[in-house]
Amino acid sequence: MEYILPTFLIPGAAKSGTTYLAKILSSHPDVFMPLFKEPWFFCTSGTLVVYHKGLDYYQRFFIGYGGQKHIGEASMGYMCDPDSPRLIHRHIPNIKLIFILRNPIDRLYSGYWEQIKQGRRLLDFNTLLFNRDETIEREIYISRYDIHLKRYCELFSRKQILILLHDDLKRNHIGVINTILSFLELQPFLDETNLNFIANPSTVPRSRTLSNLIFYNKKLFHFIWGTLPPRLNVPLGKTAMFLRNYLQKPFKYPDMDEEARGYLLEKFREPISNLSSMLKRDFSHWH
């Protein structure tokens, strides 16, 4: 059986603009991306593991593919899951990989607030940080780009890897998008009219219970997605996304205080230096 498999992936980093990139690329006539950008198929650790379901299950995410030149998906778990690079290389060795990196401290802090958005009840950030709570330790690990990218660089050629910066995306989104399209050997966007939007606004749930148990419950989602007749997946998925967005309300989270930022600057000094050496790029502005 010939499977439909991605020609490119956006493995992360989480909270760095990946949702925006996925939505923009899905609007290109030569790109197909699934309704749900995060199948998490190549992950084998954490609370969500679906790789054992096999490629037949993975095909459900590509229902609607119409022969476009490129097929993509964006699962943030692929960046920090130790097994993902190996599994991706096993099944799709010629894949193109697009990473977008954000200041690791800002990404970490945004990740903390994303968990609150998803319905988790957490203590304040500083309490968790200075008590080395596992929630923050996990976010610190996700921000260790030097560790995660090393695994990919050991398996894939540098010609297959494109590394972008969140700061550049904010300053010049059309330039960054067209850099990706050039990497994929596709025609650029000439008009940026439809590129100015916020793909993942800052919100909190109106109902923590519904958000936590239903709309951000990846295990429940994958169970339903794998059980329903394939023809029902897309309409049900669109309904669930509408309800999830409707049950959120706008929220602007506070800035990180200087004590916490100073602590994290010291913690990330060496990882940022390691990343600069590995990629031969200057990341000193993150300090």
N, C-alpha and C positions, 0 to 999 in steps of 0.2 A: 504494500500500500504506500502510495506517495503522500506524505504529510505536507500540510501547509505550515511552514515554519518562518519565523521572523528573518528578515535580512539585516535588521538593525535593532539594537536594544538601547534603552536609556536606563542604566542601572542605578542612577543616583547622581548626587547625594540627595537624600530626603530633605525637604524644606528648603530647596535651593532653586526652585523654578521649574521642576520637572513636569508638573501638571500643566503649566503654561506651554512648555515646549511640546508636550504631547497633543494638546488641543490645537495648537497652530499647525503642527505637522499633519494632523489628521485632515486639515482643510486643504492640503495640497492635492491636486488631482492625481498625482502619481504615487500617493502614499495611502496605505490602509492601516488603520490602528483600531484595535478592538474597542467596544463601548466602554468596558472597564479596563483602565490602563494598567492595572496591577494584577495579573494572573498569579504571580509568585510561584510559577511552576518549577523553576530550577532551585528552589530553596529546600533544604533538608534539616534546618534547625529552627528553633524558636517555637512559638505556639501554633504556627500554621505550616503544615507539611502536606503537599499534594503531589509531589513528584512520583510517588508510588502509583498514582492513578494512571500514569502512562500517557503517551502521546495522543491516544484516542480522546482522552479527556481534554488535553490541551487544545485540540481542534475546535472545541466548543467556543473558544474565545475568538475564533477567526471566522465565525459565521457571518456572511455578508461580503467576504472578500471577492472583489470583482476583477481580478487580474492586474491590479496596479503593479508598477515596477518594484515598489518597496512595501514590505510589511514590517511594522514596528510594534513594540510594546515597551512599557516603562514600569518595571517592578523595583521599588526601592530596596527590597530585601536582597536583591542580587549583589549589591555593592558590599555589604558587610557579612553575608553568609559565606563561611569558609569554603563550602562545597560548590557554590554557584559557578565560579569561573571554570572549574573542571567539568561540570555537567554541561555547561553551555558549549565548551570546547568539544566535548564528546559528540554532541548532536549537531552543532552549527559551527564548525571550525572556521568558516570564512565570514562569520558575523562581523558587522561594524558596531562599535561600541561608543556611545556618546555619554560622557560624564560632564556634569555641571557642578562646580564646587563653590560653596559659600564660605565666608569666614567661619571657621569651625566653631567659634564661641557663639556667634549669632545663630548658626544653624542649631546648635545644642539648645539654646534658650527657646528658639522657635519650636523645637521638638517637644520641649516640656509643655508649652502652651497648646500644642497640637493634641497632646494626650488629654488635656482638660477639655478641649473642643470635642473630643470623642466620648466624653462622658465620665472620665476617671476623676475621682475625688482625691486630690493630692495636697500635701502640705505645701507651704510656700517654698519658693525656689531655694532661698538661702538655707533654710532648715535642711532640706534634702541634700543640698550640695555639701555643706560642711559636716554633715553626719554620714557622708558617703553612702547615701541611700542607693539601692540597686537601680532605681528608676533613673537617677542622674548618671550613675556609672555606665548604664547602658547607652545613654545619649552621648557620653564622652567617647565610648567605644565606636559608635556610629560615626563620630567626627574624626576618627583616626584614619584620614585618607591615605596616609603613608602605608599603613598596614594593608588596607583593602586594595589599593591600586597596584601594589607590589605583586599580589597574586595574579592580577590580570596581565601585568606586563611580563610575567614569567611564561605565560601561555600564548599570548597573542602578540603579533607584530605591532610595532608602533604605528604602522600605516593603517591598522584597523581601529585605532583608538583616537578619539577626538576629545580633548579636555578643554572645557569652557569655564568661564567665571561668572558667577551670579552678578557681581558688580558690573561687568560689561553688558550683561543682559538688561540691567536696569537703565544703563546709560544709552545703549544703542541696540534696542531689541531687534530691529530689522537687520542690522549688520550681523548679529549673532545668529539669527535664524538663517540668513543667507549663507553664512559660513557652514552651517549644518547641511543645507541643501547642496552646496558645492562638494562637501565631503561625501554626500550620497549621489553625486553626479546628477543632480536634478536642476531644473530651471529655477532661478531665484524668484522671490516675490518682488514685483516692481512697485506695488502700491501697499503702503502700510496702514491703510484706513482700517482694516479689520484686525490689526495686530495690537491695538491699544485696549486692553481689557485686563481685569484682575481675575485670574483663573481660580485662585484658592483664597478667597477673602478671609480676613480675621473675624471669626465668629465664635460663639459658644452655644451649646445646645439649649433649646427651650425646655427639653426634658432629658436629663442625664440618663434616666433609665432606658428610654427608647433609643437614644444614641448609642449607649454602651451595649445594650443587649441585641439590638436589631441592626441599625444602620452602619455601625462600625465593627460588627461582629464578623470577621473574615471567615471563621470556621462555619458559621451558619450560612453565609453567602455561598461558600464553595459546596456545601452540602446540597443546598437548593439548586445551584447552578448545574451540579452533576446529576441531579435526580430528575429535573423537569425534562420534558421533550424539548429538544434543541430549538424548535420553532417558537417556543414560549420564552426563551431566555432573554432575547433582546427587548420585547415589549415589557416584560416584568422588570428587567433591569432599568429601563428608562423611567418606569413608574417609581421604583425605589429611589433613584437618584433625585427625582423631583421632590418626593416626600422628605428625603434627607435634607435637601437644601431649604425646603420650606420650614422645617423644624429647627433652623438655626437663626440666631439673632446676632447683629453686628456687635463686635467687641474689640476694643483696642487694648492690648495688654501693656503693662507698664514697662519702662526701660529697666534694664538690668542695673543694679547699683554698682558703685565703683569697687567695693570690697570684693564682690563676687567676680567682677570682670578681672580685677588684678590677680586674684587667685587662679583663674582659668588661663590668663595670659602666661603665667609661669608654667602651668601644667602643659600648655600646648607649644611652648617655645621649641622644645626638641622635636616633636612631631612635625611642626611646620618646617623646621630646618631640614629634617629628613626628606620631606616631600620636595623641597626646593632642589636638593641634591639629586634625587631620583629623576625628577622631570626636567631638570636643568632650566627651571623657571624661578622668577623672583616672587616670593609671597610675603615680603617684608611688610607690605601695607596691612596685612592681617594683625601685625603687632601694634 
